């Protein structure tokens, strides 16, 4: 999304994903040395912060006049890890950062002082601390965003290790059709929850299927929906499936959701629309541990969801957690017993 918005403003963007393992540090530095960019954005999750700071210092040494940005969920949760006395970074976009990022680059092209007028970013306060500009509300109308630059991800490194019904070569595409999560699960990344917020926001069925057809034109044979809880809104899920059927998309797709957000009728409709795999975060077979985790779900919910998934003819993936707070060997044995019963 960030690349699409920057390109819409007329900027030329080069994207290097080091997480694929396809690039070394020297590859990145060689690219920077060759291209001499005006702006460099370094993006990473919490565990990548030390790497980003090391890379940021190398970029600053090589390109002393570059506008250097740190982005990602950690840049929202703790911008002070990037913005401090002697830091190589100039700024951090906050929360849903694709729009603030594009606005920052536009402002920087006018003059550094203009950055203070960009909503939703963090800047050095001049005294060794961090200041935040005016808050930027999370976008309600997701349909008005351009589609992500999917062409950048049409490579074999981008794979999902889920069972599917695709017998030809799998070429994965990725779609986020909603944002947000209203649940308080203890184990979920708080930086992720902070970035997208608790309020659910949905793209229209037409907009989502338009993107699916765009991915088909790029050669995709299977799509993975990145929504946290794909079926959290049942009427909306039905509308989306009916739009896929009406337009005969003819594409297999996988989703992740909660066990208490599905039923057999809904899953059968999803199967008719092309869904081949549903993933559930089961977490534990111990009801006590589920309550410790603030899952707001029961073991019986998981059993019912598994039975409904089988009846609908779908593949099923389950996620489990061991070593939870206060967990005993007995609790973990209950999880193993449940895993065998669900038979993912």
N, C-alpha and C positions, 0 to 999 in steps of 0.2 A: 504493500500500500504506500509506504514512504517513497519508494522509487517512482511509482505511478504519479504521485502528487508532485514530486520534484520535476519529473519530465513534463508534466502539464504546465509548469511554470517556465519551461524552456531550458532547463538545466540538463547537461549531459551527465549521466550517472553510470559509474562502473561498480559492479557488485561482486564482492569476493566473499564466499562462505567458507571460512577456514574449518568449520565444524565438520565438513564433509571429509576431511583428511586429504583433500586433493591439493592443498597448498601448504608450503612451508613458510616460516617467517621471512626467509630470504625472498621467496616469491612475492610476498606482499610488499616488502621494502623495494624490490626491483620495480614493481608496478608503480609505486608512488614516485620513485626516482624518475621513471620514464614519463609519467603522465603529468607530474607537477600540478596536482589539483589545487583549487582554491579552498576547498572544504573537504575535511575527512571526518566521517562518522564511524566511531568504533562502538560496536554493539555487543553486549554479552549479559549472561545471567550472573547471579551472585558469585558462583564459584570461579567465574572468569575475571573477576575484578583485578586480581594481581596481574594477569596477562594483559588486560587492557591498559593498565597504568604503565607497564613496561613498554608496550607498543606505543602508547601515547608519547612517552619520553623520546623514543627513537624517531617518531614522526616529527616531533617538535625540533629535534636536532637537525633533521634532514630538510624540513620545510618550516623555517622559523616564522613565516608570515601566514601560515595556513590557519583557517578557522577550524578548530578541533572540538568535536562534540562527542560526548559519551551518552549513549542511549541504552534503553532496556529497562526492565522492571526494577533492577537494583538502583538505577539512576533516579527513579521515582522514590523508592523506599528510603534511600540514604544518599542523597546527592553530595553530602559532605565527604564521602569516600573518593569523589572525583574532583571536587572544587575546594581547594585548600591553598595556603600560601605555597608558592612554588609549583603548583599543579600545571601540567601541560595543557589541561582542558579549559575551554572558554565557557561552556554551558552544557546543560542537561535538559532535554525536553521531558515533560512529565506526563504520567498516566498514559492515555492513548496517544502515542507520541508522533504518529505519522503526520498529523496536521501541524502541530507546533514545530516539528522539524522543518517542514517546507516553509513555514512563515519565518523561522529563524534565518534560513539561508537567504530569503528575500530581504529581510531586514539588514543582515550583515552586508549585503551587496550595496546598500545605501550608506551605512555607517554603523560602527559598533554601538553608538549611543542609542540607535533605533531598537536594539534588542530589548530594552526595558519596556517597550511598548507592545511586545509580543506576549500574549496571554499564555499561561500554562508552561512556563519554563523556569529553570533554576539558574541563577548567575552568582558569581562571587560578589560579596557585599563590600569588598574593598578593605575589610578589617579582618580577613582570615576566616570569615564565616560564609554562610549561604543566604541569599535572598531569593524569594520566589515572586514572580510577577503575578498579575491578576489571575485568578483561577479561570480555567477554561472548562465550561460544562462538557460532560461526555456527550458525544453526538447521538441524538435520538434517531435521526433519519439516516440510516446506514446505506440506503439505496442511492444516495447522491454521491457516495464515494466512487471513484473509478475502480475497476477491477484491479487486483494486484498484477504485477508483471510476471505472469505465470511462465512466460518463455524462459525466464532465468532458472526455473526449476525443472525443466524438461530434460533431466539427466538421470542416469541410473543410480546415482548416490541417494536420490530422494525416494525412499522405499518405506513400506510399512509391512512389518512381519506378522500379518494377520492372514488367516485362511480366507480364501475367497472362492467364488464360483467361476473365476476368469481362467479359461484354459489356454488362451493365447498369451503372448508376452504381456506382462503387467507394466503399464506405464502410468504411474500414479499422479493424480492431481489432488490439490488440497483446497478446500473451501471452508470459510468460517461464515455460517449463515446467521449467527446470533452472537451477542456478546453479553457478558455478565453472569453472575451466579448468586442466587439468594440464600444459599445454604452456608452454615457456619463450621463445616468440618475442620477439625483441629489440625489435621495433617496437611491440609492444602497450603500451597505457597501463599503467604500473605502478600508478597509482592505482586503475584498474579492477580489476587483478589482486589488489591488496591488499584491496579492498572485498569481493570475493566469494570469494577464496581459491582454492587449487589443487584442493581436494577437490570432486569432482562430487557434487551433491545433486539428486535428481530428485523431481518431484511424481508421484503415481500417475496412471495412465492415466485412471481414472474422474474424478479431480479436474480434470484438464486438459480433458477433454471436457465436463464440467459447465460449465466456464468458457466453452468454445466455444459451448455452447447458450445461455448467458446473453448472450453477444455477439450471437448470432443474434436473440434477443428484442429487443435494442437496435437492430436494423436493420443489423448488419454484413453485408457481402457478401464480404469477403475478410479474412483474418487474417495478420499478419506475426509469426512467432515470433522473439522477441528473444534466444533462447538463443545463446550464443557458438558452440557446436558441437552442433547439433540431433541428429546421428546418432552421437555419440561412443560411445554404448552401443547396440549393434545389437539385442540382445534387447528392450531397453526401447523402442526405436523401433518394432519390430514389434508389440509389445503395444499401444502407443499407436495405431498405424494400424489395428490390428484392432478396437480399441474404437470408433474413429471410424466404421469400416465397419459394425460391429454396430449402432451407434445411428443410422446413416444421417444424419450431421450435415449433409451436403449443402452444404458450405462450401469455397471455394477457400482455399488457404493457401500461404505462402512461408516458406522457411527459409534459414538460412546455416549452412555446415558446412565441413569440411576435405575435400580431394580424396581423402585416404587413409582416409576414414571412410564411404565409400559403395561400393556395387557395384550391378550392373544389377538383380539380383533385389530388393534393398531399395528401389531407386528406383522400380521398377514397382509395388511394394506401396504406396509413398507416393503414387504417381499415382492408384491405385485409391481411396485414402483421401481424395483431394481436393487433394493438393499440386500446384501448378501451376508453381512457380519455385524453383530451388535456386541459391544464391549461394556461390561458392567464393573464398577468398582465395588467388589463385595467386601473387601477389607478383612473381615473377621467372622468366624463362626461362633464367637462368644457374644451374646447379647450385651453382657456387661462392658466388654471392650468397645462395642459399637456406641454405647452410651458415653464412654470415656472420650471417644473420638468425635462426639457430637454429630454423628452421622445422620440422625433423624430418620433411621431406617431399622427394620427388623430382619432377623435371620429368615423369618417366614417370607418376607418380601423377596429375598434372593431366590428362595426355592420356587415361589410362584413365577418369578420372572424367567428362571431357567426352563421351567416346564412350558411356559408360553412361547419361549424362543424356539424350543424344539418343535412344538406343535406348528409353528409358523414356517418351519423348514429353513431356519437361519443358522449359520455358524455362530458360535458364542465364544467370546474371550472374557476371562475373568481376571481381575487384579486383586491381589491379597497383600496384606501388611503383617509382618511379624515383628516382635520386639517393641510393641506399643507400650506407652506408659502404664505401669502397674501390671503388665501382662505376665501370666504364669505359664508353666509348661502345660497345664491342663487347658488353659485358654487356647494355646497354640495347637494342641491336639484336636480341639473342637473345630478349629479352622481347617486343619487337614481333613477331618472327617467330612466337613461341609464341602470342601473342594472335590473330594471323591464323589459325593452325592450329586453335586451339580454337573460334574463330568464335562468341563469345558473342552 
